[in-house]
Each structure stands twice: as C-alpha cells, then as structure tokens.
Amino acid sequence: MNVFSLLNQVRNEEIVLPAIQRRFVWDEDQIYVLLDSIMRGYPIGVVILWETYGDIQYRAFLRDFRTENRDSFRENVQGGRLNLVIDGQQRLQSLYVALCGTFEGKSLYFDVLSGIDSDHMDAVKYVFWFATRVEITELHEWVRSESAKPQARRAKDFVLEHYEKTSDLLALGPREQRQLVRSITEQLSLEDEDESRLDANLSNLRTRLTGDDTILLTTTMDENLPSDSPLRKTDADVLEVFVRVNTGGTVLNRSDLVFSMLKLNWKESTEALPDFVDSINRGNAFDLDTDFVIRCLFAVSDLGTKFNLDLLRKKSNAAKLRANFQACCDSIRAALDFVQTECWCHSSRLLGGPSTLVPLVYYLFHTKNHEIRNDQIARVRKATYLFAFAKPFSRYADSRLQAFIRDELRPLATKGDETYPLDAAVWWVRYWERIRDFGEDLVQSNPTLALHLVQGLSGAKVQYPRNAPEVDHIFPRSVLRSKDFDEAAINHFAISGYWPRGRTRTRATNIPATTSRMLMTTRWRTH
C-alpha cells in the first residue's frame, strides 16, 4: 500500500490511534528527514495495525497539529471495525500533517529545485519547509532579486531555490505539471540542468507518495478475521506486542510505557492524569509532570518508586493504582500546600527536585484527611528542609526513596502512627550524603534554597520577566579571583545573592553572610 492510500484511510478515520499511544512528539527537522528519505526511495519502516471490533478507547490523527492541542478520545461502543496503530504513529502523524494539514499553523512547501547530490550522504538532499505564504513570497522575491545580479555580486549564502506547496503539487495532472515547469523556468531563467531537475523532482514526488508500495509497509494483525473469531488477539496480547515493539528501541521511555499500560486497564487515566498535572502546576513553578504523579502513585500503592513494567502485567496491581489515584492526587495537593505555606517554597528547584516531595506525599497519603497534626508540623518542615538542602534523591532516587519509605514510613503507616520519622531522616542523610549536622556543608549543598529563605523569596513565578531575580555576587568575580579566592569560595552562598534583574546596586550588602552566620549556629533538633 502506498503512502497516500494510508493517509486517505487516516483522513477517513479508518486508521486511528489507541489510547495507549503517547502524544505526537516529532519536530520539524525529523519530519524533513523522513520526507527526504521518501524522496530518495529509502524504505521508512513498517506500520503495525490491529484490526478490532472491541470497545476500545481511541483518538483520530490530528490534521492540523499544534503543541497546545489536547487529545480527544472516543470509545468504540458500536463495535465498528477499527484499525489501530500499534507501531508507526510518529511517521504516520508526520506525513498526515505534512501532506494533508499543517504543523503549528504552517503548511509544507517543497523546494522543487533541490535534489543536488552532496558528498555527505547524511545531509538532507530534498528540502522541505513548513512556512506561511508570506514567508514563501518574501523568499521568492529575494531569490529573484539576487538571481538578477551578476554572480560576483550575489549574497554569499545565495542558493537558487523555489518553493511550492506540497499538497498542491500532488494534485497536479501531467498537463498542469508541464505548465508549472515552464512557468518556473521562465521566472528564474533556469538552465537546462536546473529545468530537468525541476521536472524530475515533481515526477519523483508523485511516484514516491502515490505509486511506490515499498516505501512504507503495513502489517495488520487479525486482518479479515470474523469479529467473533476465537483466533483474534486479546487486549493483553496487543499490549504485549506494543510493549515489546517499543522496548526494542528508544521510541518510548519506561514512564511512557507505564502510562500506556495504565490506560489499557484504566480508561479514565487518559484524561484524568494530564488534567491533574495541569491543575497542580497552575500558579506555581513546581513544573511537575506525569512521571512524578506515577512515581507517587506507585509509592503510595507500595509498589516501589521504580517504573517497573512487570508489575503492571498483574491486573491486581493496576487495580490498586486505580483505586489509590484520587487519594494520591489529594495527597500531592496537600504536600504542595504544605511546602508553600510552611516551607515558603513554590518551586521544585528550591527543593532539590520533585523527588523530595515523594516521601511527604506518602506520609500524607496515610494521615487522617491527608493533614499533618499540629504537633508534627515542625518535624515535617525540618525533614523537608533537610532533604531539600542535602538533595539525597537527586541521584539514585529509586533505591533511596524506596529504602526510606519501606524502612521508615511504611512501618509507621501500618501501625496507624502519624509521627514523622525525623530522626530516621537525619540518619539516612548522614548515611547517604555524609552530612553530620545543620552546618555550612549542608547549606552549601543547596545555596539557591538558602538565598531564597534569607531574602524572603519563594521561587514563585513572576508575571513580568524582568522581575525574575538573578544570582549575583556582592563583589565582581574578577575582583575575587584577582585576590586569589578559589572558585568554591567565590561561589559560596555567603557572598552570593539574588537581585532584581536590571537593578543597579549602589552599595555592597552582606545580608546572605549575616544570615549564614545565624544558620551556622542553628542545631538540628529532632524533637
């Protein structure tokens, strides 16, 4: 089947995407390389389809792609025949927006004078460009202006090029193609070699996309089997195919696959998870993602914090995640409220990364109404600051989070004890990071957090970019270096500070140094 036949089925929604597929992620350059491969006659792989009549959640391909688009899902409740894409989504979606739609509001144009051989085989030979009509018009005017000049006076980067909308070219008949070749030849006074390449490019474009069945192959599982045939593959079979196909390369990371497996057994997650992530990121700078929510969901379900695909092959584990989802979301909300109101932090960066929140989410998941008792607020705040400064979960996160949750938080939760294990947090930080007290080594591990606390900042988003604070030094680095300060001293939190962008300091202030002396005298009390 040729490329255009496949795209016609996509347009008619005979080929659709199952909910287990992630979003379209290819960029313009990847699409250009794909089209260059097609023009060269290179095979671009195999699309794996699954013919089914089942009640499957699916979505149509996007004809006009924009990054901010949200996926819209349907369910095959009428039991109609669907061909679901198990592998090949990125290629098909790329070709669909390129040849039938738009990418970020721009149409695809083909440089009909490209196709000149290069010494580098990996260089793009056939040039495509997502552009607006205005951009194309301006480029053509420049090309005509430069080509009218003597060669010695032309711009150094001048290349003879002419772009036509790709979808229009594919609609040309033989007569219209000849007329277009004559028109471009006359406009640009093309030499015979350029005219021949122009004509060959137009013919090649049509042949590769509408007449070559070897460019993009398809294979369809369960094709033409009766809808009630016992030979048809089950949802579990198809998911296994999907996982094996995608773990054989680098197309999906493990969290993508975990999310896909969740969606198969829990249809609501296709929209519930992204909607929840959007809601918790409003008005702050935490920038949490689906990975973080899934990690928390695994943790509160006592499945560890590692994205373990094998765990989700057990339906009981998937059911556990589903059952815990709402309470997990409430616990995440409660954790974010706590670090903003009690720790004065509105950014994951201040906390040493989002993983610092996972133990707090687990703790809140097991407290009454996901609230912290008044007699535990100080202990939880100290532990949160300790983890934020030491940043033990910025590396080896899976093993360290699992150890702290398994050995410290889970036994207390099992007994219904809402005491936060602050002593244990201190012990683990000493064990992991070799930090023995709340002193200079600890504060210097996260100077960003220290400076924000010293200067009363929260890391919250600013509406006007020039109001964003910048790290600065009380004395210029060049002066400090000239006085033989080493780099560690120059970048020490005591001689660094945050200053409003663009504001000139009239005198040196040493607020961070003053407060750092105060911090140095503070002892870490566990009760």
VMD Tcl script that draws the C-alpha trace (Angstrom):
set ca {
  {0.00 0.00 0.00}
  {1.42 3.40 -0.95}
  {1.78 6.34 1.42}
  {-1.18 8.29 0.09}
  {-3.52 5.31 0.34}
  {-2.62 5.02 4.01}
  {-3.18 8.73 4.55}
  {-6.60 8.51 2.89}
  {-7.54 5.85 5.46}
  {-6.23 8.13 8.20}
  {-8.33 11.01 6.82}
  {-11.43 8.78 6.76}
  {-10.66 7.59 10.31}
  {-10.35 4.00 9.16}
  {-6.89 4.06 10.79}
  {-6.88 5.56 14.29}
  {-4.74 5.68 17.42}
  {-5.41 3.63 20.56}
  {-5.32 5.44 23.90}
  {-2.14 3.58 24.86}
  {-0.19 5.63 22.31}
  {1.62 8.68 23.63}
  {1.27 12.12 22.06}
  {2.88 13.18 18.80}
  {6.40 14.37 19.65}
  {8.31 14.71 16.38}
  {9.65 18.14 15.45}
  {10.01 19.79 12.04}
  {13.56 18.55 11.41}
  {12.54 14.93 12.00}
  {9.70 15.34 9.51}
  {12.07 16.88 6.93}
  {14.44 13.92 7.23}
  {11.51 11.49 6.85}
  {10.40 13.21 3.62}
  {13.96 13.32 2.33}
  {14.18 9.55 2.87}
  {10.96 9.04 0.91}
  {12.20 11.18 -1.98}
  {15.40 9.14 -2.08}
  {13.33 5.96 -2.29}
  {14.51 4.72 1.11}
  {12.13 2.40 3.00}
  {10.87 4.09 6.16}
  {9.81 1.01 8.06}
  {6.67 -0.91 8.86}
  {3.39 0.30 10.33}
  {1.80 -2.32 12.60}
  {-2.01 -2.19 12.74}
  {-4.52 -4.19 14.72}
  {-7.96 -4.79 13.27}
  {-10.52 -4.95 16.08}
  {-14.23 -4.59 16.76}
  {-13.75 -4.23 20.51}
  {-14.88 -1.43 22.81}
  {-11.50 0.29 22.64}
  {-10.73 3.88 23.57}
  {-9.12 5.68 20.63}
  {-8.45 9.06 19.04}
  {-8.19 10.30 15.48}
  {-4.99 11.62 13.94}
  {-4.54 15.38 14.07}
  {-4.72 17.04 10.68}
  {-3.62 20.44 11.95}
  {-1.09 19.93 14.72}
  {-0.33 22.49 17.41}
  {1.67 21.83 20.56}
  {-1.13 23.08 22.80}
  {-3.70 20.67 21.28}
  {-5.32 18.31 23.76}
  {-6.17 14.78 22.69}
  {-9.86 13.94 22.38}
  {-10.81 10.31 22.94}
  {-13.76 8.22 21.81}
  {-14.96 4.73 22.56}
  {-15.93 2.11 20.01}
  {-19.21 1.36 21.74}
  {-20.96 0.44 18.46}
  {-18.43 -2.30 17.75}
  {-17.38 -0.98 14.36}
  {-14.20 -2.13 12.65}
  {-11.10 -0.15 13.60}
  {-7.50 -0.37 12.50}
  {-5.46 0.75 15.50}
  {-1.84 1.82 15.08}
  {0.36 -0.27 17.36}
  {3.63 0.97 15.88}
  {4.32 3.79 13.42}
  {2.29 6.64 14.94}
  {5.06 9.26 14.68}
  {5.69 8.54 10.99}
  {2.01 8.46 10.02}
  {1.16 11.59 12.01}
  {4.16 13.39 10.48}
  {3.08 12.52 6.96}
  {-0.54 13.42 7.67}
  {0.18 16.96 8.90}
  {2.83 17.45 6.21}
  {0.85 16.32 3.20}
  {-2.75 16.92 4.28}
  {-2.69 19.55 7.02}
  {-0.49 21.99 8.89}
  {2.21 21.98 11.56}
  {1.92 24.80 14.12}
  {-0.24 26.71 11.65}
  {2.22 26.39 8.74}
  {1.89 24.42 5.51}
  {4.59 22.23 4.00}
  {6.45 23.55 0.96}
  {8.91 21.69 -1.27}
  {11.96 23.29 -2.83}
  {11.41 21.97 -6.34}
  {14.98 22.94 -7.32}
  {16.63 20.92 -4.53}
  {17.91 17.38 -5.03}
  {21.55 18.18 -5.79}
  {23.93 15.41 -4.72}
  {26.28 16.08 -1.81}
  {29.49 14.45 -0.60}
  {27.74 13.76 2.70}
  {25.12 11.04 2.49}
  {23.56 12.12 5.78}
  {22.93 15.65 4.52}
  {19.35 16.46 3.50}
  {19.15 16.32 -0.29}
  {15.49 17.19 -0.89}
  {14.47 20.31 1.00}
  {11.08 20.79 2.63}
  {9.93 23.69 4.80}
  {6.92 24.41 6.99}
  {6.18 28.05 6.23}
  {3.49 30.67 5.75}
  {2.55 32.11 2.37}
  {4.10 35.43 3.43}
  {7.45 33.76 4.21}
  {7.43 32.00 0.84}
  {6.61 35.21 -1.03}
  {9.40 37.12 0.69}
  {11.90 34.37 -0.05}
  {10.91 34.22 -3.73}
  {11.29 37.98 -4.06}
  {14.78 37.78 -2.56}
  {15.77 34.89 -4.85}
  {14.59 36.77 -7.94}
  {16.44 39.89 -6.80}
  {19.69 38.03 -6.20}
  {19.49 35.90 -9.33}
  {19.17 39.08 -11.42}
  {22.56 40.26 -10.17}
  {25.92 39.25 -11.67}
  {27.20 36.16 -9.86}
  {30.09 38.08 -8.25}
  {27.64 40.47 -6.54}
  {25.23 37.89 -5.18}
  {24.96 37.16 -1.44}
  {27.43 34.55 -0.21}
  {24.64 32.28 1.01}
  {22.62 32.56 -2.20}
  {21.11 29.32 -3.45}
  {18.70 29.05 -6.33}
  {15.50 27.77 -4.73}
  {11.80 27.84 -5.39}
  {9.10 26.52 -3.07}
  {5.67 25.17 -3.97}
  {3.03 23.91 -1.55}
  {3.44 20.14 -1.43}
  {-0.27 19.32 -1.33}
  {-0.81 21.45 -4.46}
  {1.95 19.61 -6.29}
  {0.36 16.26 -5.53}
  {-2.91 17.49 -7.06}
  {-1.28 18.39 -10.40}
  {-2.09 16.41 -13.52}
  {0.54 15.84 -16.28}
  {-0.56 18.95 -18.20}
  {-0.52 21.22 -15.11}
  {2.92 19.87 -14.19}
  {4.35 20.82 -17.61}
  {2.84 24.30 -17.30}
  {4.38 24.77 -13.83}
  {7.81 23.70 -15.09}
  {7.62 26.23 -17.96}
  {6.44 29.00 -15.61}
  {9.25 28.50 -13.05}
  {11.84 28.13 -15.81}
  {10.81 31.47 -17.32}
  {10.63 33.28 -13.97}
  {14.14 32.25 -12.91}
  {15.75 31.84 -16.36}
  {16.71 28.30 -15.48}
  {19.42 26.48 -17.34}
  {18.68 23.09 -18.88}
  {20.17 21.18 -15.95}
  {18.00 23.02 -13.41}
  {14.89 22.60 -15.56}
  {15.48 18.86 -15.88}
  {15.94 18.51 -12.12}
  {12.75 20.50 -11.53}
  {10.73 18.22 -13.80}
  {12.29 15.10 -12.25}
  {11.52 16.31 -8.71}
  {7.84 16.82 -9.48}
  {7.54 13.39 -11.04}
  {9.53 11.77 -8.23}
  {7.35 13.34 -5.55}
  {4.19 11.89 -7.07}
  {5.75 8.48 -7.73}
  {7.16 8.02 -4.22}
  {3.98 9.03 -2.44}
  {1.25 7.65 -4.67}
  {2.80 4.86 -6.72}
  {5.51 3.14 -4.63}
  {4.19 0.37 -2.37}
  {7.63 -0.41 -0.91}
  {8.32 2.90 0.87}
  {6.07 2.30 3.90}
  {4.96 -1.25 4.52}
  {1.99 -2.25 6.67}
  {1.09 -5.38 8.51}
  {-2.32 -5.85 10.13}
  {-2.93 -8.28 12.96}
  {-6.25 -10.18 12.81}
  {-7.00 -8.74 9.37}
  {-10.25 -10.01 7.86}
  {-10.96 -12.42 10.73}
  {-14.63 -12.59 11.76}
  {-15.39 -10.28 14.65}
  {-16.22 -13.22 16.93}
  {-13.32 -15.42 15.86}
  {-11.55 -17.10 18.81}
  {-8.31 -16.58 16.91}
  {-8.49 -12.83 17.45}
  {-5.88 -11.41 19.81}
  {-6.94 -10.13 23.20}
  {-6.24 -6.66 24.61}
  {-3.48 -8.19 26.70}
  {-1.86 -9.75 23.59}
  {-1.86 -6.43 21.78}
  {-0.47 -4.58 24.78}
  {2.33 -7.13 24.95}
  {3.08 -6.54 21.27}
  {3.09 -2.79 21.92}
  {5.48 -3.13 24.87}
  {7.86 -5.45 23.05}
  {7.95 -3.28 19.95}
  {8.66 -0.13 21.90}
  {11.14 -1.59 24.37}
  {13.20 -2.91 21.47}
  {14.30 0.62 20.55}
  {14.37 4.08 22.05}
  {10.97 5.30 20.88}
  {9.34 5.36 24.35}
  {10.88 5.71 27.79}
  {9.69 3.49 30.62}
  {7.32 6.05 32.10}
  {5.61 6.37 28.68}
  {5.12 2.62 28.64}
  {3.86 2.56 32.22}
  {1.30 5.23 31.35}
  {0.29 3.26 28.26}
  {-0.24 0.11 30.32}
  {-2.29 2.06 32.84}
  {-4.51 3.42 30.08}
  {-5.32 -0.03 28.78}
  {-6.88 -1.18 32.07}
  {-7.98 2.23 33.28}
  {-9.55 4.29 30.50}
  {-10.21 7.34 32.66}
  {-6.46 7.85 33.19}
  {-6.03 9.05 29.59}
  {-7.54 12.38 30.58}
  {-7.51 12.27 34.38}
  {-3.73 12.21 34.69}
  {-2.93 15.06 32.26}
  {-5.79 17.13 33.69}
  {-4.47 16.65 37.22}
  {-0.92 17.60 36.18}
  {-2.24 20.77 34.56}
  {-4.20 21.70 37.69}
  {-1.35 21.30 40.20}
  {1.06 23.37 38.09}
  {-1.15 26.44 37.95}
  {0.16 29.42 39.89}
  {3.50 27.93 40.93}
  {6.87 26.93 39.50}
  {6.92 23.25 40.50}
  {6.60 22.11 36.86}
  {5.56 18.61 37.90}
  {4.85 16.05 35.20}
  {3.10 12.74 34.65}
  {6.26 10.88 35.67}
  {6.11 12.47 39.12}
  {2.44 11.55 39.63}
  {3.03 7.96 38.51}
  {6.04 7.69 40.85}
  {3.90 8.90 43.75}
  {1.10 6.54 42.76}
  {3.48 3.59 42.73}
  {4.86 4.66 46.11}
  {1.52 5.01 47.93}
  {0.41 1.69 46.44}
  {3.51 0.06 47.97}
  {4.84 -0.93 44.54}
  {8.13 0.89 44.99}
  {9.05 4.06 43.08}
  {10.66 2.45 40.04}
  {8.77 2.30 36.74}
  {8.52 -1.48 36.72}
  {6.55 -2.68 33.70}
  {6.29 -6.23 35.02}
  {4.25 -5.05 37.99}
  {1.52 -3.77 35.68}
  {1.20 -7.10 33.92}
  {-0.69 -8.13 37.06}
  {-4.23 -6.82 36.87}
  {-4.40 -6.63 40.66}
  {-1.59 -4.08 40.71}
  {-3.26 -1.97 38.01}
  {-6.48 -2.11 40.03}
  {-4.58 -0.97 43.13}
  {-3.18 2.05 41.29}
  {-6.62 2.93 40.02}
  {-8.16 2.63 43.47}
  {-5.47 4.85 45.04}
  {-5.42 7.52 42.34}
  {-7.82 10.05 43.87}
  {-6.31 9.79 47.35}
  {-2.84 10.09 45.84}
  {-3.87 13.25 43.99}
  {-5.26 14.72 47.22}
  {-2.01 13.86 48.98}
  {0.02 15.59 46.27}
  {-2.17 18.68 46.60}
  {-1.71 18.61 50.37}
  {2.05 18.23 50.00}
  {2.25 21.21 47.65}
  {0.13 23.30 50.04}
  {2.44 22.38 52.91}
  {5.74 23.27 51.22}
  {4.25 26.55 50.02}
  {2.67 27.67 53.30}
  {5.01 26.06 55.84}
  {8.31 25.92 53.95}
  {7.78 29.00 51.75}
  {8.86 27.19 48.60}
  {6.96 27.45 45.32}
  {9.46 25.68 43.07}
  {10.86 22.17 42.67}
  {14.24 23.74 42.03}
  {14.37 25.05 45.58}
  {13.51 21.61 46.94}
  {16.36 19.92 45.07}
  {13.96 18.35 42.57}
  {10.41 16.96 42.65}
  {11.57 13.65 44.17}
  {11.94 15.45 47.51}
  {8.15 15.61 47.64}
  {7.58 11.86 47.28}
  {8.16 10.90 50.97}
  {5.89 13.78 52.02}
  {3.17 12.58 49.62}
  {3.47 9.04 51.02}
  {3.24 10.35 54.60}
  {0.17 12.50 53.84}
  {-1.49 9.62 51.99}
  {-1.60 7.73 55.30}
  {-2.61 10.59 57.63}
  {-6.22 11.35 58.53}
  {-7.78 13.56 55.85}
  {-4.28 13.95 54.35}
  {-3.47 16.53 57.01}
  {-0.47 16.97 59.29}
  {-1.17 17.13 63.02}
  {-0.09 20.34 64.70}
  {2.49 18.52 66.83}
  {4.12 17.11 63.67}
  {4.32 20.27 61.51}
  {7.74 21.30 62.80}
  {9.16 17.78 62.34}
  {7.85 17.52 58.78}
  {9.15 21.00 57.95}
  {12.62 20.14 59.29}
  {12.71 16.87 57.35}
  {11.58 18.62 54.17}
  {14.30 21.26 54.53}
  {16.85 18.56 55.32}
  {16.02 16.64 52.15}
  {15.85 19.87 50.13}
  {19.28 21.05 51.27}
  {21.05 17.67 51.13}
  {19.29 16.60 47.90}
  {19.75 12.85 48.54}
  {17.06 11.97 45.98}
  {18.65 13.90 43.12}
  {20.61 10.71 42.40}
  {19.80 7.04 42.99}
  {16.24 8.27 43.53}
  {14.51 4.91 43.06}
  {16.62 2.97 45.54}
  {16.83 5.76 48.13}
  {13.16 6.65 48.06}
  {12.23 3.01 48.29}
  {14.55 2.47 51.26}
  {13.22 5.43 53.24}
  {9.59 4.61 52.51}
  {9.96 0.87 53.10}
  {12.06 1.06 56.27}
  {10.74 4.23 57.93}
  {7.38 5.46 56.63}
  {5.58 2.22 55.83}
  {6.01 0.58 59.30}
  {4.56 3.68 60.96}
  {1.68 3.85 58.45}
  {0.91 0.17 59.04}
  {0.53 0.86 62.77}
  {-1.52 4.00 62.17}
  {1.21 6.09 63.82}
  {1.25 9.61 62.33}
  {4.61 10.54 63.89}
  {7.01 11.71 61.20}
  {10.37 9.83 61.46}
  {12.63 12.90 61.62}
  {15.41 11.05 63.49}
  {15.46 8.47 60.69}
  {15.62 11.21 58.04}
  {18.67 12.68 59.77}
  {20.29 9.24 59.93}
  {19.65 8.46 56.23}
  {21.02 11.85 55.09}
  {24.15 11.25 57.17}
  {24.45 7.76 55.65}
  {23.83 8.85 52.05}
  {25.48 12.26 51.89}
  {27.98 12.17 54.82}
  {26.43 15.34 56.25}
  {26.52 15.24 60.07}
  {24.88 18.48 61.18}
  {22.97 21.51 60.03}
  {26.07 23.47 59.12}
  {27.90 25.04 56.25}
  {28.25 21.82 54.24}
  {24.51 21.27 54.29}
  {23.58 24.85 53.37}
  {26.20 25.00 50.63}
  {24.64 21.88 49.08}
  {21.67 24.00 48.02}
  {22.68 27.69 48.04}
  {19.66 28.53 45.90}
  {17.31 27.49 48.71}
  {19.46 29.24 51.33}
  {19.42 32.53 49.43}
  {15.69 32.36 48.81}
  {14.98 31.81 52.50}
  {17.43 34.51 53.58}
  {15.95 37.09 51.28}
  {12.33 36.14 51.80}
  {11.76 34.77 48.29}
  {9.65 31.74 47.42}
  {10.70 30.79 43.91}
  {7.21 31.61 42.65}
  {6.66 32.53 39.01}
  {6.80 36.20 38.12}
  {4.43 37.79 35.63}
  {6.99 40.24 34.23}
  {10.26 38.50 33.17}
  {12.49 41.39 34.24}
  {11.30 40.95 37.81}
  {12.82 37.48 37.99}
  {15.73 37.55 40.48}
  {19.22 36.72 39.30}
  {22.11 35.20 41.21}
  {24.74 37.86 41.67}
  {27.84 38.48 43.74}
  {28.46 41.23 46.25}
  {31.86 41.73 44.64}
  {32.63 41.00 40.97}
  {34.10 37.57 40.36}
  {37.08 39.11 38.59}
  {37.98 41.06 41.76}
  {37.69 37.97 43.94}
  {39.80 35.94 41.52}
  {42.44 38.67 41.46}
  {42.67 38.31 45.24}
  {43.33 34.55 44.85}
  {39.94 33.33 46.12}
  {39.29 29.81 44.86}
  {36.14 29.06 42.88}
  {34.39 27.35 45.81}
  {34.78 30.49 47.92}
  {33.76 32.77 45.06}
  {30.52 30.82 44.57}
  {29.83 30.44 48.29}
  {26.30 31.32 49.39}
  {27.70 33.92 51.82}
  {28.99 36.16 49.02}
  {26.20 35.46 46.56}
  {22.74 36.91 46.47}
  {19.58 37.39 44.44}
  {18.97 40.76 42.87}
  {16.13 42.06 40.72}
  {17.06 41.78 37.05}
  {18.49 45.01 35.69}
  {18.62 46.87 39.04}
  {21.90 48.62 39.91}
  {23.24 48.21 43.45}
  {24.51 51.45 44.98}
  {26.35 49.75 47.82}
  {27.51 46.30 48.80}
  {25.23 44.46 51.16}
  {26.09 41.30 53.03}
  {22.65 40.05 54.03}
  {23.39 36.45 53.00}
  {26.60 36.40 55.04}
  {24.84 37.77 58.12}
  {22.11 35.18 57.90}
  {24.57 32.42 57.12}
  {26.24 33.04 60.50}
  {22.82 32.67 62.07}
  {22.26 29.42 60.19}
  {25.65 28.08 61.26}
  {24.69 28.43 64.95}
  {21.43 26.54 64.46}
  {21.48 22.95 65.63}
  {19.31 20.27 64.07}
  {16.96 19.17 66.81}
  {14.84 16.14 66.18}
  {12.25 16.86 68.85}
}
mol new
graphics top color blue
foreach p $ca { graphics top sphere $p radius 0.5 }
foreach p [lrange $ca 0 end-1] q [lrange $ca 1 end] { graphics top cylinder $p $q radius 0.2 }
display resetview
